[in-house]
Amino acid sequence: MNPITQLKKKLPSPLRRLADLAYNYWWSWTPDRMSLFSTIEPTVWQNCYHNPVALLEAVSYERLSQVAENPDYLKRLQVLANHFDGYMRERSTWGRRVAPHLTPEEPVAYFCMEYGIHESLYTYCGGLGVLAGDYLKSASDLGVPMVGVGLLYHQGYVCQRLNRSGWQEDFYRDNDFEHMPLELVRDEYGQPVTVKVTVRQRTVRVQVWKAQIGRVDLYLLDANRPDNDPIDRKLTGQLYGGNRETRLAQQILLGIGGVQVLHTLEIEPSVYHINEGSSAFALLEVVRQEMEYSGSTFDEAQTWVRDRSVFTTHTPVPDGNNAFSADMMDSFFGHYWPQLELEREEFLNLGARRIGDPWEPFSLSVLALRMTRQANAVSQRHGEVSREMWQILYPDKTEEEVPIGYVTNGAHLSSWTAPLLVDLYSQHLGKNWSQLHLNTTDIWTHVELHLASQEIWQNVDAIPERELWRRHCILKERLIAYTRSQTLASRLERKEAKDDIMAVERLLDPNVLTLGFARRFSPYKRGALIFKDLQRAIRIFSNARRPIQIVFAGKARPGDDEGKRIIQRLMEWCRHPALRDRVAFIEDYDMFTAKLMVHGVDVWLNTPRRPTEACGTSGQKAAFNGVINLSIGDGWWCEGYQPGRAGKPSNGWTIGEEIDTSDQEHQDQIDADSLYTLLEREIAPLFYERDRHGIPHKWIAMMKASIRTNAPNFNSDRMVAEYVMRAYLDDLSTPLSLKTEHVA
């Protein structure tokens, strides 16, 4: 019996459609969203980390029976269930019309190390995973046949707890897959589907779980089986946990194991999309299978695989491009390259930047570049950086000629826009503002997504200022209430002094200009740049007429002590007598916290060192909600920023300027000075300029500009459509050709 049927048997008959919704994450981006589940039992909903399956299993039958007698609730459920049925049955989708060669039997296979679908499925760390989750959601919305392939981590990513000195202490929570929106994939005899992957001469048996993301199946591999060696059971224990050997083993499971799973399930992808280098070993396994099936040589099979494979590179930071020593590759792949009919040197050269150099590590990004027909960066600026970074692979080309294009990332608008604003957009942009609009006159020029329609988003200007501001203030108050609640819980757990616990009541003020900063804490992201000159920062934050406050959130990776020291310094400033009411840090950052922050702050702050921001999508999510970006000119903001002109307001602010220097301290000082000047002379005065009714008209004009200019250009529907047209269809007539050549 499948888990949906089992759950239905536990529910009163009027509520049984809840089981269908609980096992498909489509519910998480509907206007009703969590309220359908949270209203059943709010405390249980919170305690089970917003997991709808765990909620329905934990709530008493008596309480469920009470809900089943509520006619208003049943009407809501029926409306949502009908919407769900129509969504799942829809056949005339954008994807089917534009890319008919992509079918459920021959879909796009999207490989990624992490997926940020929802906070209840803890298979994500940060931006890469959330981007992958948004990608699958938009593929579902557009009807692009796709399957996702990843790993299912028994303990997910690290959880964060700060001790009394402000130091991040790492811990993990076990996931109970049997009580999550997951289904163990079984064969016709009811046995779990498994594949065998060789890891260091040991056979690791991997089982498969399926998560339903609208119309898209996400297959997650799990090595935690009793018939595996105890060491191997831990291979899917933690995302980015363990040492380098664990990391390499995980990438083997993802790439080689993932391809084997698709083969076992009789899924024959039309396109293999390698999203970041961690899954690049998938390309080798497809080659091996093709050689075995057709009797072709390695070169012949490699050509066949390259013609149906694309690669997205996600980071210009060297640590983000996985590379392993020749000794490690010998240990893990000594049995494998003979199956490819390759000699050791030939195999190692596949991942070597400098062919023939015995000290050259094996880079998965290089492997992916060599074995895919198209490669792209994730923003225009990142494309420039990537071409410079990888020019060494193309010695006969200039930097501008290096065949790495770009498709700028986007965020899933329906997931990241606050329901309060979704309702407002429905009133003024039209009830179907978020649905697909398709003209078929020309396959590229006139294939237009409703979300990407500039004309529709011009209607943002018609939203009454007072109503937009009122709803923004409600979202801001919600964020502040949540921040106080989380801060109080953390201080109580640390058994802090009574005065510090009582001070939470004064933490943050809904009437004060509020900045938000949330991301992984790593030195290059410069999370503490705003406090570089502490005395000047104090003057700005404690200004009697125009005060400012800030909410921080984010984690450092387990082994990143420097990142942890940045958080520790922030916690010191949270306790500073002049800042304690104006600076807050929310512990254990997750997708739920992220949503409240991009919904509720006034300004989104982003301060990475140039050019380390490949794209960054948090500012895009903030813009969907009328939050204004204050960012370094890097990543997506190079494309998104529009200065004010011809009577039209700017849509945000750019911090500092890029100078020709290797002196990071000097660059940091320039950027910090620029940040302070913007806050003092432009941002705070504009925010506090009000009419007699307290409405900041010029500020609201910038909010509308933020929405109007960013929502149509930086949503994930536009992103997925670009990949379909430019990469999956290999249409060389499109404006940006991502076509690459075989790398020497």
N, C-alpha and C positions, 0 to 999 in steps of 0.2 A: 504494500500500500504506500502510495507516495505521500510526502509530508503534508501537502495541501489537503488531501482527503482526510488524513489523520486529524488535522487541526479542525476541519469542518465538523467532525464528529463530536468535538468538545464544545462546540458553540451552539447556542440556541438557534433554531432554524432561521429566524429573521436576520441573523448576523453572519450567516455562513459565507456571504460574499466577502466579508472581511479577510477570510483566509486567502482568497485569490489576490487581493490587494497586498496583503502582508508579505507574500512571497514574490512580489514583483516591485522593484524599486521605483517603478513609474509613479507610485503614490507620492514619492518624495519631491517631485517637481510639479505637482498639481497645485492649483490655488488653495485647496483645502489642506493639503500637506499634513502636518503632524496633528492638527486639531481633531481629525477623525479618530485618531488613536489616543491622543493625550487626554481628551475629555472623558474617556472611559474611567481612568484612574490616574490622575496626574502624578501622584507620588511614585507609583509603580513605574510609570512611563519614564520618569527621571532616573530611578534606580536601575533600570535595565538599559540605560544608555540609548533610549529612543529606539529600541529593537521591538518592532511590532509583533513578531512571533513570540518572543519572551513575554511581552505584555499579555497577549491573549491566553497564554498558557498559565500565567501567574494569577490573573484576576479570578476571583471566585465566580462560580456559576450563578450564584445569587445576584452578584453585581451585574454580570452580563445579562441576566434576565431582566433586571431593571432597565438597562439600556435598551433592550429589545422591545420594551413597552413604550419607548419615547417616540412619538410619531415624527417629530422634527428630525431626530437623529436618523430614523429609518429613511426619511425622504432624502436627506443628505447622502446617505449610503447608496441609495438607489440611483441618484443622479450621478454619483462618482462611478458606480459600477457600470452604468450605461455608457458613460464617457470612456471608461477603460475598455469595454467590449468593442466599441466603435474604433478606438485607437488601434487595438490589436488586430482587428479584422480588415483595416484599411488596406486596399491593394493599389489604388491609384496614387502612389507616393512619388515624391520628387526623385528618389533614388531609382525607382523602377522605370520611370520615363527617361531619365538621363543616362543611366548606366544599366541597361537591361541585361548585359552580359554577366553582371553580378547577381547571383541567385543564392538562396539559402543553402543549396548544395555546393556552390562554388563562390563563397563569399570572400570578403577581405578578412584576412587573419591578422589581428592587431596584437602584437606582443609587447608587454611592458612589465617592468619589475614591480610596479605598485599601481594601485587603483584607488582613487578617492571617490567613492560612490556616495557614501553617507557615513556619518559618525558611528553607526551601529555595525559597520563592516570595516574593521580596523586593519585594512590592508594598504595603508598609505602613510607617507612621511610628510610630504609637503607638496610643493608646486607641481612636480612631475606627475605624482599620483592623481592630484585633483584635476589636472589637465587631461589625463587619460580617462578619468571618470566622466568628465564633461564631454569628451570626444565620443564615448559610447552613447551617452544620452542624446547628443545631436544626431549621431548616426541612426539611432532609433527613431527620433522625431522626423528625420528626412526619409526614412525608409531605405537606407543604404544597407544591403545585406552584409552583416559583419559578425564575427565572433571575436571576443577578447580572450587572451591567454595570459595567465599570470600564476603567481604562487599564493597559497593560502597559509598564512602565518599563525601558528598556534597561540603566540603571544603578541602578535602584531608589532607595532613600533613602540619605542620606549615611552613610558609614562614619566611625567615630571612631578617631583615634589621638592620644594625648596626648604632647606633647614633654617634654623634661626640666624645663621650667618649669611643667608641668601644663596648658598651653594646648591646647585641642582643635584639632587639625588635621583638616580635612575631606578625604576622598578618596572615590572611587567604584570599585566593581567592575563590570565588564561581565557581563551575564547572557547565557548561551548558550541561547536558547530552544529550539534544536533538541535539546538534551540535558537538558531539564527535563520534568516531568510536564505537558506542554502539547501540544495538538494544533492545528496550523494548520487553520482551517476552510476547506474547499474545496467548490467546486460540483460538479455532476454530471460535469463534464469534467476534474476534477482540478485546476482552477485556484483559487488563493486567492480567497475571497470578499472583495470590497472595496466600500467606499462612498466617495463624494466629498463632502468638506466644504469649504466656502469659508471661508478664514481670511484676512482682510485682502486681499480681491480675488484671492487665490491659491487654486487648487484643491489640496487635500491629499487624497491617496489613503490610506485607512486599511484595513489588513487586520485579521483577527480571529483570536485564539487562544482555545481553550477549555480550561479547567481543570475537572476533574470533582470535585465536592465531594459525595461520596456520591451521592444522587439528584439533586442540583442542578447545573445547568450554569452556569459562570461565564465570561462572554464578556469578553475583555480586548482593547482596541483598541490598535493599534500603527501609528505613522506612519513608522517607520524602514524605508522602502522606497526602492530605488534610483531609482524614477521620480518621487520627490518632490524639491523644492528642498532643498539641504543644510540650510538653516535650518529647514525644516518637519520634516525627519527627526529633529531634536532635540526636537520638541515632546513626544514621549513618552520623552525621555531620562532625566529624573530626577523623582522625586516631590518636589513643593514646591521644585524647583530653578528657576533663572532669575529673571527679573524679573516685574513685574506683567503685562506684556504676554504673557509666556510662560504665566503662570497663567490669564489670561483665555482664551488660545488653547486651553489644555488643557481648560478647562471647556466650551468650545464643542465640542471633540472628544468629550468625555464625554457631554454632554447631547444635542446635535444629532446627532453621529455615532452615539451609542449607540442612539437611536431609529431611525435609518436602518438600522443593523445588524439590529435586531429585525424591522423591516419586510422587509428583504432575506431574512431567514431564515424569513419567513412565521410569525412569532410575534406574536400579537395579544393583548397583556396585558389581563387583566381589571382590574388595579390597577397604577398606577405609584406606587412608593414612593420618594420623594426623600429620601435619607438624608444630611442636611446640605446646605446651600445650594449647594455646588459643582456639583451636577448639575441645577440648576433650569432650565437652558435646554432640558432635555428636554421640559418642559411646552410651551414655545413651538413646538417641532418637532412635537409631537403635534397641537397646534392647526393648524399649517400643513398637515400631511398631511390632517387631517380636512376643512379648508376645500377643499383640492384634490380630495379624494375625493367629498365630498357637495355641494359648491357652497354650503356654509353661510357665513354671515357670521362675522367674528371673534367677536362676542359669543355667537353660537350655538355655535360650536366651543369657545369657552372654557368655556361652561357644561357642555358634554359632557365635556370633559377634566377639569374640576374635580370632576365627579361620580365620577370613577374614580381620583382622585389623592390621596395623603396625604403629609405632610411631617413629618420629625423634625428638630427643631433640637437642636444638640449643645453649644453653648457660650454662656455669658453674656459671654465676653470679646470686646470689640469687634473685635479683630484676627482673630477666628475667623469673623466674618461678612463675607464678601467683598463689597466695594463698589468700583465703578469710576466714574471721572469721565465726564461727558457726552461729552467729547472722545474718550476711548477708545471709548466705545460708538458714537460716530459712525464712528470708523475701522473698527471690527469689524462693525458691524451696519447700516451705511448701505444695503447691498444687501438686507437681510433684512426690515426692517419693511414695505417695499412689498408683499412677498409675503404679509404678514398684513393688508394693506389698512389699514394704520395710518399716521397722520402721525407725524413725529418726536416731537412732544411727547406724543402718546398712548402711543407705545412707551416713552419714558423714564419716563412716569408709572407704568408697571407696576412699576418697581423703586424708586420714590421714596417715602421716608417722608413728605415734605411735597409733595403734588401741586402742580405749577406753579412750584416753586422752581427757578430755572435753575441754582443752585449745588448742588443736591441730588445726591449720587452715586447710581448705580444699584446697589441692593443685591439680591443673589441671594436672601437670606433673605426680603426683602419680596416679591420676585417669587413665591417659593414659597408664602408665606402668602396671597397674593392669588389664586393659581391652584390651590389644593388645597381639598378639602372638609373635611379634618381636619388639625389640626396638634397636635403633642405635644412636650413636653419629655421629658427622660430620667430624671427623678426628681421626687418631690413638691416638694422644695425648688426644683429648677430650674424647675418649672412656675410657682411663685410669682414667681421672678426674671424668667422670660420674659414673664409677663403684665404685670409692671411695665415691662419693657424695651420691649415692643411696644404698649403702650397708646396710643401716639401714632397708631397705625393705626385705632383704634376710638374716635374722639372722643366718641361718644354713649354710651360704656359706662364703668362704673367699672372699676378695676383688677381686682376680683374677677370681673367679668363678661367680661373679655377671653377669647375662646374658644380658649384654648390649654390642652389637658389635659396628662396625663403618662402615660407607661408607663416604669417604672423599668427601666433596663438590667439585664441578667444576663450571666453567663459560662457557657460550655459546660462543664458539669461533667465530662464524660468526657474532654475535652481537657486540663483543668487539674488534675485530681486525680491524684496520684502512683499508679502501678501498685501499689505496696506497700499503699496505703490502699484502692484499688479492690478488691484481694483481701480486705482486712479487712472492708470493707463487704459484700462478697458473702457472707462467712461469717456476719455478724450481722444484716444487713438483708434477706438473702435473695439468691439467685443472680440474680434478675431485678430487683434494686433500681433499676437504671437504665433499665428498659424502661417503655413506655407502659402505663398502666392506664386503661381507658375504660369509663365507664358512660353509657348513652345515654338515661336517663330524662328528663333535662332538658338542653337544649343548652348552658347556661352553668353553672348551679348544680352539676350532677352530672358535667359533663365534667371529669375530674380526671386530671392527669398524675401518674404514679408519682413523678417527681422532686419534685413539689410537694406530696406527701402528708405532712402533719405527722405522721400516725400512724407511717408507716414510719421517719421520721427520729428518732422518740422512741427507737427501738431502738439508737441510738448509745450510750445510757447503759449498754447491756448489754455493750459492748465491754470486755474486761478492761483495767484501767488499765495494768498492766505491759506488755501487748502493744502497746497504742497508743503508750506512751512509747518502747518499744524501736524500733518502726518509725520514729517521729519522729526518734529519735537517729541512726538509719541515714541518713535523708534529710538531716539536718543535717551529718553527717560528709561526705556526698557533696558538698554545697554548699561546704563549707570546702575540700575537696580540689580542687574545680574553681576556686574563688577563688584558691587558692595557685598552681595551674597557670597560670591566665590572668595573674596578677600577675607571676609569674616570667618568662613569655614577654614581657610588656610591658617589664619592666626590662632584660631581655637585649637586646631590640630597641633600647632607648634607650641601651644601653651604660653603665648606671649603675655606681656604685662596687661593688666586691666585697662590702663590708659590707652594702649595701642588697640585693644579690642573695641573700646568705646569710640575711638577716633574714626572707626569705619563709618559711623553715621554722618560724618562730615566729608567723607571721601567723595570728591567730584561734585560738581554743581551743574544741573541741567541748563542753566543760563549762561554758562561759560563756554567760550570757544574750545572745542574738543578735537584734538589730533588723535589719530590712530596709527599704530605701528605694530604689525604682526607678521613675523616670518621666522625662518630658522636663524638662530643666533650663531653667526660665523663672522670672523673678523672682517671679511671683505664686504659684508652687508652693512657694516658700520651702525649697528643698532644704538650706539651711545653717542653718535655724532652731535645730537642736539644738546648734549651736556659737555661738549668739548671745552667751552668757557663757562664754568659753573656759575660764576658770579653774574655774568651777562644773562645766562639762562634763568637764574633766580629772579632777576629784575623783570624779565619778560613774563614769566609765569605768575609772579605775584603783583603785577601791575594793578594798582587800585582801580583804575578806570577801565582797562582793557585786559583782564587776566586771561591766561591760557592754561589748559590742562591737557594731559596726554594719557592714553591707555595703551600699555604694552602687552604683547603676548607672543609666545614662541618658545621653542626648545633649542638647546644645543645637542648635537649628536653625542652619543655616549662617550666617545673617546676624545672629544674636542674640549680640552680644559680651557683653552683660550676663549672659546665661545661661552663657557660656563662662567668665566671671570667677568665677561661683559654683563651677563645677567646679574651676577653678584653686585656689580657696581650700580646697576639700575635699582636693585633692592635697597642699597644704601641711600640712594636719592629718594626712594619712596619713604624713607624714615627721616629725611632731613627736615628740621623744623620749619623751614621756609617752603618746602615742597610737598610735605606729607599729605596735604589735602588736594594736591594738584597732579600727582603722579601715581598711577596704579599699574600693577602687573597682575594679569590673570594667569594663573598656573595651569599647566597641563592642556595647552592649546590643542583644539580639535576643530572639526568642520562646523560644529554647532556654534562654538565661540566665534569662529571666523565669520559666520553669517551675521551674528548680532553686531559684530564690529563694523563690517562693511555696510550694514544697514544704518547704524546709529551714530557714527562719528561725523564731524563736520568736514574734516580735512584728512585725506589719506597721505601719510608720510612715507617716502621711500628714498633711502640714502646709500645705495651701493657704490662701491668704487667702479668707475668706468674702466673697461667695458665688460664688466663681469656679469651684468644682468642680461641673460640671453633674451628673455622677454619679460617675465613677471606678469601675472594675471590678476593679482589681488586689487590693483588699482582699477582694472577694468570692472571688476565686480562692484567696487565702491561707486564707480561712475554710474552704473545702472540705477543706483539708488539716490542719485543727486549729490553724492559726496564729491568734493573737489580735490583733485590730485595736486600734491606738492612733492615733486620728484626730481631726482637727478635726471639729466637728459641721457637716458640709456634705455636699452630694451624697447618695449612697445611705446614708451612715452615719446621717443623720437618721432614716431608716426602720429601719436595721439594728440600731442600738445598743439593747440591753436591759439596764437596770441590774439588779443582783441584788435579789431580794425573796422573801419567804416561804420562806427556806431554799434558794432556787435561786441559783446563782452568776450574776454578770454575764457577758455574752459579749464584753466588751472594755472600753475606756476612751475617754472623750471629753476632748479637750484644750481647756482654756481656756473662754472664754465670749464671745459676741458682744456688743460694747458699741456704743453709739451715738456713734461718733467717726469722723472722716475722717483722724485722725492714725495712719497706718500704723505708725509707729515705736512708738507707745504700744500699739497692738494686738499688735504683734510681741512686745513685752516681756511683756505679760500672758500670751500664749500660751506663750512660752518658759519663764516662771516656772512655769506650770501643768505643762508637760511635764517639767521637772526635778523638781518635787514628786511627780508621779505615779511617775516612775522611782525616786526615792529612797525614798518612803514606802509605795508599794503594789506596784509591779511587781517590782522586784528582791527585796524581802523574800518575796513570794509564790513567786517562781521558786525561790529557794534554801531554802525550807522543805521539808525532805525527811524521810522516815522512815528507819529504820536500813538499809533496802535501797536508799536513794537515790531513792525514788519521790516526786515532788512531787504529792501527792493533790489539793490545792486547785487547783493549776495545771492538772492534767489535767481537773478538773471544768470549768474555764473553757474548755479546748480542746474538750471535748464540747459545751458550750453554744454555742461558736462554730460548730461544725459543725451542730448540731441546729437552731439558729434561723436560720442563714443559707443553708444548702444548699437547703432547700425553697422559699425566698422569692426568692432572687437567682440562679437558674439561667436560662439562655437559653431553655430549653424553655418555662418559664412566660412569659417575655417574648414569644416568638413567638406563643404561644397567645393572649396578651392582644391582640397586634396583629391576629390573625385575627378574634377575636371583637369587638373594639372598633373596629377600623378597616376591615379588609378586608370584613367582613360588614355594617358600619354598623348594628350592632344597638343601638338607642337604649335598650333595656331593661337594658343592662349597667350595672354600678355607676358607671362613670366615662364619661360621654359626651365624646367628642373632637370632636363636631360643631362645625364652625365656619361662619361666615357669609361671604358675599362681602365682602371688605374694600373700603371706599370708596376 
